[in-house]
Amino acid sequence: LAAPPTLMDAKEVFHLGRELPTSHPCYNHDMFASNVWPNEAVFRRGPVEAHMASMYELSERMFTLFARSLGLPDEHFRSLCDEGMDSMNLLHYPPLAAADKDPDQLGIGAVRTGIVM
């Protein structure tokens, strides 16, 4: 195997997951603890939470469609996916001037976006 690169990927990451109240029966501090949010002046929490909620709703609709396509009742997968460990990464790749960029520095090209499910 090749040696790992000496330079890290030039990105900033905000990782967040599903939050549950401590009174919830599935609460586990290591898996469902509150997210640590950046300063609101820099980072808008509301739109991020709304997006995450809409992605959760989309996943529920997709599981309904999966069940239908298999000839199963619509709610077949609901009990298997209840209280999932949903998470999301928000990435920011700061611009790197060509003169400042090491040839081995990892980063993102001109346009590389996508959704992974």
N, C-alpha and C positions, 0 to 999 in steps of 0.2 A: 504494500500500500504506500501511496505517496504521503510524504510528511504534510501535516496540516499547514495552511498558510500562516505566516507570522503576523499578518495584518488581519484585523477583524473586518467584517462586513461594515461598510460605512453607512449605517442606518440607525435611526432612532425608532424604538418600538414601545408602544403602549399596549400591554396585554391586560385584558379584562375578562372577567368571567361572570357567571350568574351569581347573584347575591341572594342569600336566604336569611331571614331573620333567625337569631339564635334560638328562638322558641320553636322553630320548624323541626318536625321529626327527622328530616333528612340532613339537618345542619351538621356540618363537620368543618371546624375552623380551617383545616388545610385545603378543603375543596370548595367551600362556599363562603369564605370570609368576605368582608366588604372590600371593594376595590379601593385603591388609593388613587384618587383623582388629582390630576395636575391643577394648577391655578386656573380658576374660571376665566380670568382675564385673557388667558392664552388658549384655553381649551374649553369648548362648549360641551358640557356634559349632556344636556337635554337631547340634542340631535343624535348623539352617539347612543344613548339609551333607547331612543325611539327606533333607530336603525336596528339595533340588536333585537328589540322586541318584534319588529316586522320580520326579521330573518327567522326568529323562532316560530312565528305564525306561519311563515312560508314552509318551514320544515314540517310542521304539523299537517298542512295541506298536502305536502308531497307524500307523507306516510299514508294518508288516506288514499291517495291515488295509487301508491304501491299496493296497498291492500286490495283495492278494486281490481287492479290489473291481474292480481293473483286469484281473483274470485273469492276473496275473504271479506268479512264484514268490515265496514269503514273503520271501526275503532280497534281492529285487531292489534295494531302496533302500539296503541296508546299506553297500555300498561307496561310495555317493554321500554318505552322512552320517557316515562314519567320522571320528573325531577332530573333531567339530564344535566351533564356537566358542560354546558354551553360556554364557549369562549370565543374571543375575537382578538385579533392583533391589528392595531393601526400602525402603519409604517410610514416613516418620513425619511427620504433619502436626500440629505442636504447636498446642494451643488458642490462639486469638487472642481476647482480650476485645474485644467490640464497640467499646468506647471507644478501644482501642488500634489498631483496624484501619482502615487507609486504604481508602476505597471502591475504589481501583484495585488493591488488594493481591490477588494470586491466591492461592487456597487450595483447600480441598476443602469440599464442602457437607456436610450432615448425614450422608448415607449415599451414597457412590459407590464401590462396590467392583466388581471384575470381574477376569476372567482373559483375557488376550490371548494367543493362540497364533500 
